[in-house]
Every structure is written in C-alpha cells, then in structure tokens.
Amino acid sequence: MMDLILEGFSLMFSFDTILIILAGTILGLIFGSIPGLTATMAVAICLPISFGMGPSDGMALLMGLYIGGVSGGMIPAILLNLPGTPSSISTTFDGYPMAKKGLAGRAFGLGIMSSFLGGLLSIIVLVLISPPLAKFALNFGPFEYFAVTLFALTLISSLSEGSLAKGMISALLGIVFAFVGSAPIDAYPRYTFGMDALGAGFNILPVLIGLFAISEMLKVIEERKKNTINQKKIHDYKIKGLGFSPITFIKQGWNFLRSSVIGVAVGILPGIGGGTANIIAYVTAKRQSKNPKKFGTGIDDGVVASESSNNAAVGGALVPLISLGIPGDTVTAMLLGGLVIHGLQPGPLLLEQNGPIVYGIFAALIIANVFMLIFLYSGMRGFVRLLSIPKHYLYPAIIALCVVGAFGVNNRLFDAYALLFFGIVGYIMIKTKFPLTPLILGFILGPILETNLRRGLQLTGGDFLPFLTSPIAATFLIIAALSVFFSIFKTQKEKKMAEESKKIAS
C-alpha cells in the first residue's frame, strides 16, 4: 500500500500537474463564491478540457475544482447571508451574524481552518477505510434511505426558531414546492397548471438564492436607512493572524470532530450530499450545545459545524464512487463520467487495475486542500473589505450574478423568474417570522423521501411492513420517533418554565 501511495504522489508532484491542480482550485473557488455557479457547474464546464489531458492530469484538474467549489461557498455565505452553494446553507446562520458584528475575519478564519481539517480528515478516511465503509453503504436500500430521510426531517424541530408549528408549516411548504413537476418513477406531471416550464420542477439553486439572497436584499431595501447607519459601526478590518486564537479552535475540537464524522457518514450515502450534511451537523451541534439559543446570533460553533461537515462530505462522497462506482452526489456523478472517459472503470477492481492513478487522485485532493487553505487565508482580508462597499453599489451587481447563475443552471429563463418568486416568498416568510431553513430542508429531502417510499412499496407490492422490520431502517425510525418525542417534551418544559417565571415576576 505504501508503494502505491508514493507512486500516486509522484504522479502529482510534477510542475505541470501542480499548476493544473492550482488552476482547478482557484477556478473552483471562483465558481463556489458566485451564487449559482457551484462545484457541479465548474466540473461540468471543465470536463471537456480534461479530455485532452492524461488520466492523472485530467483527474487532478477535476479534484481541484471539486475542493475549491465546495469551499468557495463560504465567502458569500459569511459576507452577504447568501449561500454560494447548497453545502454552505448552514454557514449563513452564524457566519453572517458574525460579519454584522464586525467579526467577519474570525468567521472566515474558523471556517477556512474547519474546511481544511474536515477535508483532510475525510481524505484520510477515503484512503484507509473506503472499502469497508462502501460495503456498509451498499446495505442501504429504499427502506433504509426512507428511514434516514425521515429522521433528517425530524431535525426541523431544532430549526424552527421558537415555533414548532411555524417550522412544520415551512417544511411542508418546501415539500409542496418539491412536488412540482414530474413525479419520480412514473413521471406523472403534478402542479404544473398547464405550464410546460413547470414540468421539470424547481431547481435547488434558484430556490436557495431566491430565499436567502433576494429576500435579504428586499429586507435591506425596506430598512435602508437603518442599515446605512449601522454599516459604519460594524466593520472592523483589523484581523490578527488567522482571525482566531489557537485556544478558540481547541475548544471547538469535539464539535469539529463530530461534525466531520457526520459529513463523512452522510457523504458516503449516495444521493444525499453536502447540502444535507451541513444542516444535520449544524442541528446536532445546536442540540448538543449548553447554549443552543445562541445559535443563529453569531456563534463560533455554528460556523465550525457547517464548514467542517461540508468539506468532510467531499471525501465521503468519493468512497462509494471509487469502491463501487456509485456517485455520492451530483459532483461525483460528473467525476464518474470523467473516470470512464479516461478509461478508468470505478468499482472493486479500480484499485487493483489502476492503483497508482487512484492514489494520485487522493494526492491531488490533499494538494488541492492545501491550496484552498493558502488562497482563502491570503484573500481573507480582501473578502472582509467587500463589506465596505456601499450596498446600493454592491446589491445590483449581486442580483445580476444571481440571475446569471440561476439562468446558467439549465439555460432557461424560467429559473430567473423562479428566483424572483422565491425571493418574494422568502421576504414574506421573514416578515411573518416563519423560518426559511425548514423550507429548504423539506425541499431537499422531500423528493428523496418520496422516491424511496415508492421504490420500497413497488418492491413489496404495497406492503409497508418491511420499512419497519429492516434492522437499519427500524433503528433510524426509532431514533426519529425519540427525536420528535424529546422535542415536544423540551418545548412543553420551556413553556412551563416561562409561565413560572412570569408568575414569579408578577
């Protein structure tokens, strides 16, 4: 094994290959930082470029794009409350409030270091234990995926910001929006109202950008005088060292490790990806915290949980791709095409037949991870200074980029209209104090839940009992039930405590 590792690194440590990884990482960071231009799009656009390269150089370029694309999403998430990619949704929850307090440098410092170490940990997992982990993931069928997704939906209670009813309504609204278009398996059209454009449903990126970016801008426009006054007070460009002290990160050690493990575990499960991993890690950190009410106000724990988990999901998603030929998310689906085009057949025989190139891919991931760390830290002060640009100059440019990003997903104008629609929906929800995050969770997980439910029922001829008798599925369903029960118990306890404190005060 050591010989293969050394041979793989030797393939990557040529001057030309290092330059290719460097270019891929920078381009990935650019794509990740522009709303709508995700790692998936970066890989899709650059895939034809890799055709003219050898297998090792071609895959090195794609790995750089993958690492850079996932990591770049934190830049607009922290500065503008705008997730650059689905994997950076949770970064907005505490990253943006930290930026508003003048702590953007601290948020970036913690986010960059968490991304680097989370990615490094997942690559180590990928190298050392990908075969056994991939075999375990292979045990997951429709029953198990249904149970895991249902469990993930129970996390809504922790994202409901004080009102469980509003959180549930928001999540159900997300599921309703996800149902628009062709149904899974039989492709029956739903909620299209005779409009051909709705046949393909709503893409996740216009939904994300509309809910978080356009709604935020509408809110700022409404309160422009207040924001102009505060803008002079909140920005502090004096960033010392990495933006945080070593003691600060040491205190986050358990949070980082737990979130990274969640990222790897969720990444291994095909079809779920970093967009779900960072939400689950964030909610877990909030539930395990001694001060859960501080989450969402600008707390270090939230940034560390989100950024460590989404980068850890990168290595996790590559485990089933390398070992079984099963893509873990949309980016690895593109990478699957890249491997096949270069004459590499993913699966159990890949390591045996093309060991040096596979370990070269692992080496490229580590090198790209280091480049990501260097470039994000070197540009951190410049990123923070973007906050000094007056919002009436900055926001029109952001809106233009959002529209271009939304249009570029499928090259259809409908997505630009969807962007505006979800921006208005998000603005109304903010004004009526409905949480946005459960809507996103429902939108992402709803189709996964439905697809696996229907597949399972097809396998059993309509019998639901196997969903309950499968050991793995039953375990997750029990955990989901306990989670709901605990949330209701906790809510009732908090209400009683609030009533008692009012009585004492009166």
ZAMARGU-4260 file (C-alpha; in steps of 0.2 Angstrom, whole numbers, plus 5000, padded with zeros to 4 digits):
<rodrens>
0) 5000/5000/5000 | 5014/5012/5004 | 5022/5009/4987 | 5006/5014/4979 | 5004/5030/4989
5) 5022/5035/4985 | 5019/5031/4967 | 5002/5041/4967 | 5011/5056/4975 | 5025/5055/4962
10) 5012/5057/4948 | 5005/5073/4956 | 5022/5081/4961 | 5027/5086/4943 | 5027/5105/4939
15) 5014/5104/4926 | 5002/5094/4937 | 5004/5105/4952 | 5000/5120/4941 | 4984/5111/4934
20) 4978/5107/4952 | 4982/5126/4957 | 4972/5132/4942 | 4957/5120/4946 | 4957/5125/4964
25) 4957/5144/4960 | 4943/5142/4947 | 4933/5131/4959 | 4934/5145/4972 | 4928/5157/4960
30) 4913/5146/4955 | 4909/5142/4973 | 4909/5161/4978 | 4897/5166/4964 | 4879/5162/4969
35) 4873/5149/4957 | 4890/5144/4950 | 4893/5128/4960 | 4906/5115/4960 | 4895/5104/4949
40) 4894/5118/4936 | 4913/5120/4937 | 4916/5102/4934 | 4903/5101/4920 | 4911/5115/4911
45) 4929/5109/4913 | 4926/5091/4910 | 4929/5093/4891 | 4945/5102/4895 | 4951/5087/4904
50) 4948/5075/4889 | 4964/5082/4881 | 4975/5078/4896 | 4981/5061/4903 | 4971/5052/4916
55) 4981/5058/4931 | 4982/5077/4925 | 4963/5076/4920 | 4958/5069/4937 | 4969/5081/4946
60) 4960/5096/4937 | 4943/5089/4942 | 4949/5086/4960 | 4955/5104/4962 | 4938/5111/4955
65) 4928/5100/4967 | 4938/5106/4983 | 4938/5124/4978 | 4920/5124/4973 | 4914/5117/4989
70) 4925/5128/5000 | 4921/5144/4990 | 4903/5144/4995 | 4908/5151/5012 | 4913/5168/5005
75) 4896/5175/5001 | 4888/5165/5015 | 4898/5175/5028 | 4898/5192/5019 | 4881/5193/5012
80) 4870/5179/5020 | 4870/5171/5003 | 4875/5153/5002 | 4886/5151/4987 | 4882/5133/4986
85) 4869/5121/4994 | 4884/5115/5005 | 4885/5132/5013 | 4867/5134/5019 | 4871/5132/5037
90) 4886/5144/5036 | 4874/5159/5034 | 4866/5155/5051 | 4880/5161/5061 | 4893/5167/5049
95) 4883/5182/5043 | 4878/5187/5061 | 4897/5187/5065 | 4901/5198/5050 | 4887/5210/5055
100) 4896/5211/5072 | 4912/5215/5064 | 4919/5198/5066 | 4920/5193/5048 | 4938/5189/5050
105) 4935/5177/5064 | 4921/5169/5055 | 4932/5166/5039 | 4947/5160/5050 | 4937/5147/5059
110) 4928/5142/5043 | 4944/5140/5032 | 4953/5130/5046 | 4937/5119/5048 | 4936/5116/5029
115) 4954/5112/5028 | 4954/5100/5043 | 4937/5092/5039 | 4943/5089/5021 | 4959/5082/5026
120) 4951/5070/5039 | 4939/5064/5025 | 4953/5061/5013 | 4962/5050/5026 | 4945/5040/5028
125) 4944/5039/5010 | 4962/5031/5009 | 4961/5020/5024 | 4944/5013/5026 | 4934/5016/5010
130) 4931/4998/5005 | 4923/4993/5022 | 4913/5009/5023 | 4907/5007/5005 | 4901/4989/5008
135) 4891/4995/5023 | 4883/5009/5012 | 4879/4996/5000 | 4867/4988/5013 | 4856/5003/5011
140) 4841/5001/5000 | 4824/5010/4998 | 4818/5005/5016 | 4834/5012/5024 | 4835/5028/5014
145) 4817/5031/5018 | 4820/5029/5037 | 4836/5040/5036 | 4827/5054/5027 | 4813/5054/5039
150) 4825/5055/5053 | 4833/5070/5045 | 4816/5078/5043 | 4813/5077/5062 | 4828/5089/5063
155) 4815/5103/5058 | 4810/5105/5076 | 4828/5111/5080 | 4827/5124/5066 | 4810/5131/5070
160) 4817/5146/5079 | 4804/5145/5094 | 4789/5140/5085 | 4787/5121/5081 | 4771/5124/5071
165) 4778/5138/5060 | 4793/5126/5057 | 4782/5112/5052 | 4772/5123/5040 | 4788/5130/5032
170) 4794/5112/5030 | 4778/5106/5022 | 4778/5121/5010 | 4796/5116/5005 | 4789/5098/5001
175) 4775/5105/4991 | 4787/5115/4980 | 4797/5100/4978 | 4782/5090/4972 | 4780/5102/4957
180) 4785/5094/4941 | 4786/5076/4935 | 4784/5063/4949 | 4798/5050/4952 | 4797/5033/4944
185) 4781/5036/4934 | 4785/5054/4928 | 4767/5059/4931 | 4765/5078/4930 | 4760/5087/4946
190) 4755/5105/4950 | 4761/5111/4933 | 4744/5120/4929 | 4747/5118/4910 | 4764/5126/4910
195) 4777/5117/4901 | 4791/5126/4911 | 4785/5118/4927 | 4786/5101/4920 | 4804/5100/4926
200) 4800/5107/4943 | 4810/5120/4953 | 4829/5118/4953 | 4838/5119/4970 | 4849/5134/4966
205) 4835/5147/4961 | 4826/5141/4976 | 4841/5144/4988 | 4847/5160/4980 | 4829/5167/4980
210) 4825/5163/4998 | 4842/5169/5005 | 4848/5182/4993 | 4834/5191/4985 | 4823/5191/5001
215) 4838/5198/5011 | 4840/5212/4998 | 4822/5216/4999 | 4823/5217/5018 | 4838/5228/5016
220) 4829/5240/5004 | 4815/5241/5016 | 4827/5246/5030 | 4840/5255/5020 | 4841/5270/5032
225) 4845/5259/5047 | 4857/5248/5038 | 4867/5264/5032 | 4869/5270/5049 | 4874/5253/5056
230) 4886/5250/5042 | 4899/5262/5048 | 4899/5254/5065 | 4900/5235/5062 | 4915/5233/5050
235) 4932/5230/5058 | 4947/5226/5046 | 4960/5223/5059 | 4962/5204/5058 | 4976/5196/5068
240) 4985/5181/5062 | 4972/5168/5057 | 4957/5178/5064 | 4956/5167/5079 | 4967/5161/5093
245) 4973/5143/5094 | 4963/5141/5111 | 4947/5145/5102 | 4949/5131/5090 | 4955/5119/5103
250) 4938/5122/5112 | 4929/5118/5096 | 4939/5101/5095 | 4924/5090/5099 | 4912/5100/5088
255) 4924/5099/5074 | 4927/5080/5075 | 4908/5076/5077 | 4903/5087/5063 | 4917/5080/5052
260) 4911/5062/5056 | 4893/5067/5051 | 4900/5074/5035 | 4909/5059/5030 | 4895/5047/5035
265) 4882/5057/5025 | 4893/5059/5011 | 4895/5040/5009 | 4876/5038/5007 | 4873/5041/4988
270) 4861/5055/4983 | 4861/5065/4999 | 4877/5076/4999 | 4885/5091/5007 | 4869/5101/5007
275) 4861/5089/5019 | 4877/5085/5029 | 4880/5103/5034 | 4862/5105/5040 | 4862/5089/5050
280) 4879/5094/5058 | 4873/5111/5062 | 4857/5105/5071 | 4867/5091/5080 | 4879/5105/5087
285) 4865/5115/5092 | 4856/5101/5101 | 4872/5096/5110 | 4877/5114/5115 | 4875/5120/5133
290) 4869/5137/5125 | 4858/5132/5110 | 4849/5149/5110 | 4865/5157/5105 | 4865/5148/5088
295) 4859/5160/5074 | 4866/5175/5083 | 4884/5173/5078 | 4892/5159/5087 | 4909/5150/5083
300) 4901/5133/5085 | 4889/5135/5070 | 4902/5140/5058 | 4914/5126/5063 | 4900/5113/5062
305) 4894/5119/5045 | 4911/5121/5036 | 4919/5105/5043 | 4905/5094/5038 | 4903/5100/5020
310) 4921/5098/5016 | 4921/5081/5025 | 4907/5076/5014 | 4919/5078/4999 | 4929/5063/5004
315) 4914/5053/5010 | 4905/5055/4993 | 4921/5048/4984 | 4921/5032/4994 | 4906/5024/4985
320) 4912/5031/4969 | 4930/5024/4970 | 4925/5007/4978 | 4908/5003/4970 | 4906/5015/4955
325) 4891/5023/4963 | 4891/5043/4964 | 4888/5050/4981 | 4882/5067/4974 | 4879/5077/4958
330) 4898/5082/4958 | 4904/5064/4959 | 4891/5059/4946 | 4901/5071/4934 | 4918/5064/4941
335) 4911/5046/4936 | 4910/5052/4918 | 4927/5059/4919 | 4934/5042/4926 | 4926/5032/4912
340) 4931/5044/4898 | 4949/5042/4904 | 4947/5023/4903 | 4946/5020/4922 | 4931/5010/4927
345) 4926/5014/4945 | 4922/4998/4956 | 4930/4985/4966 | 4944/4982/4953 | 4949/5000/4951
350) 4962/5000/4965 | 4969/4983/4958 | 4970/4988/4940 | 4974/5007/4942 | 4981/5008/4959
355) 4994/5022/4956 | 4981/5034/4947 | 4969/5031/4961 | 4982/5036/4974 | 4986/5050/4963
360) 4968/5056/4964 | 4970/5055/4983 | 4986/5065/4982 | 4978/5078/4971 | 4964/5080/4984
365) 4977/5084/4998 | 4986/5096/4987 | 4970/5105/4982 | 4965/5106/5000 | 4982/5114/5004
370) 4980/5127/4990 | 4962/5130/4996 | 4969/5134/5013 | 4983/5146/5006 | 4971/5156/4994
375) 4957/5158/5006 | 4968/5164/5020 | 4978/5175/5009 | 4962/5183/5002 | 4953/5184/5019
380) 4957/5202/5022 | 4951/5207/5004 | 4935/5197/5007 | 4931/5206/5023 | 4934/5223/5014
385) 4920/5219/5002 | 4909/5224/5017 | 4914/5242/5015 | 4907/5244/4998 | 4890/5253/4999
390) 4876/5242/4997 | 4867/5252/4984 | 4883/5248/4973 | 4885/5230/4979 | 4867/5223/4978
395) 4864/5227/4960 | 4879/5218/4955 | 4874/5203/4966 | 4857/5202/4959 | 4864/5202/4941
400) 4876/5187/4946 | 4861/5179/4955 | 4851/5180/4939 | 4865/5174/4928 | 4869/5159/4940
405) 4850/5154/4940 | 4849/5155/4921 | 4865/5146/4919 | 4859/5130/4928 | 4848/5124/4914
410) 4849/5139/4902 | 4831/5143/4904 | 4823/5160/4908 | 4810/5151/4919 | 4824/5149/4933
415) 4826/5168/4933 | 4808/5170/4936 | 4808/5156/4949 | 4822/5166/4958 | 4811/5181/4959
420) 4796/5171/4965 | 4806/5163/4979 | 4814/5179/4984 | 4796/5186/4987 | 4791/5170/4996
425) 4806/5172/5007 | 4803/5190/5011 | 4785/5187/5016 | 4791/5172/5027 | 4804/5184/5035
430) 4791/5197/5038 | 4778/5184/5046 | 4793/5176/5056 | 4792/5159/5048 | 4809/5151/5047
435) 4817/5148/5030 | 4828/5134/5034 | 4814/5120/5037 | 4808/5125/5019 | 4825/5121/5012
440) 4826/5105/5022 | 4809/5100/5016 | 4813/5104/4998 | 4829/5094/4998 | 4823/5079/5007
445) 4805/5078/5001 | 4809/5070/4984 | 4822/5058/4992 | 4809/5053/5005 | 4795/5050/4991
450) 4806/5041/4979 | 4812/5028/4991 | 4795/5026/4998 | 4788/5022/4981 | 4803/5011/4977
455) 4800/5001/4993 | 4782/4999/4990 | 4785/4993/4972 | 4797/4980/4979 | 4785/4974/4992
460) 4769/4975/4982 | 4762/4989/4993 | 4766/4981/5009 | 4774/4994/5022 | 4779/4981/5035
465) 4797/4979/5028 | 4800/4998/5031 | 4798/4993/5050 | 4806/4976/5050 | 4823/4981/5041
470) 4835/4982/5056 | 4844/4998/5049 | 4828/5006/5044 | 4819/5001/5061 | 4834/5009/5071
475) 4833/5026/5062 | 4814/5026/5063 | 4815/5023/5082 | 4828/5037/5083 | 4817/5048/5073
480) 4802/5045/5085 | 4813/5048/5100 | 4819/5064/5092 | 4801/5070/5090 | 4796/5065/5107
485) 4811/5074/5115 | 4807/5090/5105 | 4789/5090/5111 | 4795/5087/5129 | 4808/5100/5128
490) 4795/5113/5121 | 4782/5109/5134 | 4796/5111/5148 | 4802/5128/5141 | 4784/5134/5141
495) 4781/5129/5159 | 4797/5137/5164 | 4792/5153/5155 | 4775/5153/5163 | 4783/5150/5181
500) 4795/5164/5178 | 4781/5176/5173 | 4771/5171/5189 | 4786/5175/5200 | 4790/5191/5191
505) 4771/5197/5194
</rodrens>
